[in-house]
Amino acid sequence: MVGSGTVVPGVPGIPGVPGVGPQTAANLLNQFGSIDQIYARLDEVKSERMRNLLRESEQIVRKNLNLIRLNDCVDGGLNLKGCLLRDADERRLIELYRRWGFKTMLHELEARQEAQPALL
């Protein structure tokens, strides 16, 4: 929405409405709640000049909104079964803790192993 290079305040590099700065864009968003509402209620924008600027740039603004919108339809490969808690491989943890220098965690794990009765 902002002419100084952003659609909304804080999104640099995305062209917006020429002549609409960050403060004006923020004020419009605060007043109307969203860009969709600004355009749905364009007649309520007080300044005729501002209404014309917004009207002339609507196609660019909507295109750029799609550019910056988070794509929530992407398969992230997350498998919920793979997220289930399971018993830790304590031998592997001890090896990693030693390699990484996690002395406190290594000591706690070794102490816990010593306290467990040996399995036959």
C-alpha positions in Angstrom: 0.0 0.0 0.0 3.0 2.3 0.6 4.4 4.2 -2.4 7.9 4.3 -1.0 8.4 0.7 -1.9 6.1 -1.4 0.2 2.6 -2.8 0.1 2.2 -2.6 3.8 4.5 -1.0 6.4 7.4 -3.2 7.2 7.5 -5.1 3.9 10.4 -3.5 2.0 11.0 -3.9 -1.7 7.4 -4.5 -2.7 6.0 -1.7 -4.9 2.8 -0.1 -3.6 0.6 3.0 -4.2 2.7 5.9 -5.5 2.3 8.9 -3.2 1.1 6.9 -0.1 3.7 6.8 2.6 4.1 4.5 5.6 2.2 6.7 8.0 -0.8 7.2 5.6 -0.9 3.4 4.8 -0.8 2.6 8.5 -3.6 5.1 9.2 -5.7 3.6 6.4 -5.1 0.0 7.7 -6.0 1.1 11.2 -9.2 2.8 10.1 -10.4 0.0 7.7 -8.8 -3.1 9.2 -7.4 -4.6 6.0 -6.6 -3.8 2.4 -9.7 -5.7 1.2 -11.8 -3.4 3.5 -10.1 -0.3 2.2 -11.1 -1.2 -1.4 -14.6 -2.4 -0.3 -15.2 0.9 1.4 -13.1 3.2 -0.9 -15.9 5.8 -0.9 -15.3 6.3 2.8 -11.7 7.5 2.2 -11.9 11.2 3.0 -9.4 12.5 0.4 -10.5 12.4 -3.2 -6.8 12.4 -4.2 -6.2 9.4 -2.0 -9.2 7.6 -3.4 -7.9 8.1 -6.9 -4.4 7.0 -6.0 -5.8 3.8 -4.4 -8.2 3.1 -7.3 -5.4 3.5 -9.9 -3.1 1.2 -8.0 -5.6 -1.5 -6.9 -4.4 -4.1 -9.4 -0.7 -3.6 -8.3 -1.6 -3.8 -4.6 -3.6 -7.0 -5.0 -0.9 -8.6 -7.1 1.8 -7.7 -4.5 -0.4 -9.0 -1.7 -0.4 -12.3 -3.4 3.4 -12.1 -3.8 4.0 -11.7 0.0 1.2 -14.0 1.2 2.3 -17.1 3.0 1.7 -20.2 1.0 0.0 -22.5 3.5 -0.8 -25.2 0.9 2.8 -26.5 0.6 3.4 -30.0 1.8 6.1 -29.7 4.4 6.7 -33.4 4.6 5.6 -33.6 8.2 4.5 -37.0 9.3 2.6 -36.9 12.6 3.5 -40.5 13.4 7.2 -39.5 13.2 6.5 -36.9 15.9 5.3 -39.4 18.5 7.5 -39.6 21.6 9.5 -42.8 21.9 12.3 -44.0 24.2 15.6 -42.3 23.7 18.6 -44.2 22.4 20.6 -43.5 25.6 23.8 -45.0 24.2 23.6 -42.7 21.2 22.8 -39.7 23.5 25.9 -40.4 25.7 28.0 -40.5 22.6 26.6 -37.2 21.3 26.7 -35.5 24.7 30.4 -36.4 25.0 31.1 -35.1 21.5 29.3 -31.9 22.0 30.7 -31.3 25.5 27.3 -31.4 27.3 28.8 -32.3 30.6 25.8 -31.7 32.9 23.4 -33.6 30.6 26.0 -36.5 30.2 26.4 -36.7 34.0 22.6 -36.8 34.6 22.2 -39.5 31.9 25.0 -41.6 33.2 23.7 -41.3 36.8 20.3 -42.4 35.7 21.7 -45.4 33.8 23.7 -46.4 36.9 20.6 -46.2 39.1 18.6 -48.5 36.8 18.8 -52.3 37.5 20.6 -54.2 34.8 18.4 -56.0 32.3 19.2 -59.6 31.8 
